[in-house]
Amino acid sequence: VTERYRPLVRRLTSKNELRDVLEQALGELSVLHVFVDVEEGVTFEKVGMGMSSACLGAKFEQVPQGLRVRKIYDTSEVLMAPNSPLSAMAVDLRAGDIITRIDGVLVNTLSDPLPKLLMGKANSQVLLEVIRGPRTEEELRELQELQEMIESVQQSSASL
């Protein structure tokens, strides 16, 4: 695993990217938490040996509808690095899209959905249900106009 991820280290530009690479590498090793302090009396679900967690290869932000894609990592130019599943052409997922379900389970009902929904699914296909973000300049303008209208209505109702 070390040799596979070592080329990515040279391309890192922030502490967050380092954290993401470490999460991917540790996910392949079935390591979900490192240096975790557990309070007395708190129980956690045990993970069986060999159940590796899958990784989608992207940065997400939790929103009311699900998980908004903020960035999809491109590892295509890195020798021996695993490809981001979301960067595959057939997936056609882009920044701004929102994943609402993974294998039929709503992601907005869980506090930390990715580890829970991807456990034991490394190297397996998963079904993603997605709300597409705007794709063209026209769609972006329409979305901006809609957001401005919503803000205007909210300000008007707040002043009443």
ChimeraX attribute file (.defattr): number of C-alpha atoms within 10 A of each C-alpha:
attribute: neighborCount
match mode: 1-to-1
recipient: residues
	/A:1	11
	/A:2	8
	/A:3	10
	/A:4	13
	/A:5	18
	/A:6	15
	/A:7	16
	/A:8	18
	/A:9	12
	/A:10	9
	/A:11	12
	/A:12	13
	/A:13	9
	/A:14	8
	/A:15	8
	/A:16	11
	/A:17	16
	/A:18	15
	/A:19	12
	/A:20	16
	/A:21	17
	/A:22	13
	/A:23	19
	/A:24	21
	/A:25	18
	/A:26	18
	/A:27	20
	/A:28	17
	/A:29	15
	/A:30	19
	/A:31	17
	/A:32	16
	/A:33	10
	/A:34	8
	/A:35	5
	/A:36	7
	/A:37	7
	/A:38	9
	/A:39	7
	/A:40	6
	/A:41	6
	/A:42	6
	/A:43	8
	/A:44	7
	/A:45	5
	/A:46	6
	/A:47	14
	/A:48	9
	/A:49	9
	/A:50	11
	/A:51	16
	/A:52	21
	/A:53	25
	/A:54	24
	/A:55	22
	/A:56	18
	/A:57	21
	/A:58	18
	/A:59	16
	/A:60	20
	/A:61	12
	/A:62	16
	/A:63	13
	/A:64	11
	/A:65	16
	/A:66	23
	/A:67	23
	/A:68	23
	/A:69	20
	/A:70	15
	/A:71	15
	/A:72	18
	/A:73	17
	/A:74	17
	/A:75	17
	/A:76	12
	/A:77	10
	/A:78	16
	/A:79	13
	/A:80	14
	/A:81	17
	/A:82	15
	/A:83	16
	/A:84	16
	/A:85	20
	/A:86	20
	/A:87	19
	/A:88	11
	/A:89	8
	/A:90	8
	/A:91	10
	/A:92	10
	/A:93	20
	/A:94	19
	/A:95	17
	/A:96	18
	/A:97	20
	/A:98	25
	/A:99	23
	/A:100	21
	/A:101	21
	/A:102	17
	/A:103	13
	/A:104	11
	/A:105	15
	/A:106	16
	/A:107	24
	/A:108	17
	/A:109	13
	/A:110	12
	/A:111	9
	/A:112	11
	/A:113	18
	/A:114	17
	/A:115	13
	/A:116	13
	/A:117	19
	/A:118	18
	/A:119	17
	/A:120	17
	/A:121	14
	/A:122	17
	/A:123	11
	/A:124	8
	/A:125	10
	/A:126	15
	/A:127	10
	/A:128	15
	/A:129	17
	/A:130	17
	/A:131	17
	/A:132	15
	/A:133	17
	/A:134	16
	/A:135	12
	/A:136	9
	/A:137	9
	/A:138	10
	/A:139	12
	/A:140	13
	/A:141	12
	/A:142	13
	/A:143	14
	/A:144	12
	/A:145	12
	/A:146	12
	/A:147	12
	/A:148	12
	/A:149	12
	/A:150	12
	/A:151	12
	/A:152	12
	/A:153	11
	/A:154	11
	/A:155	11
	/A:156	10
	/A:157	9
	/A:158	8
	/A:159	6
	/A:160	5
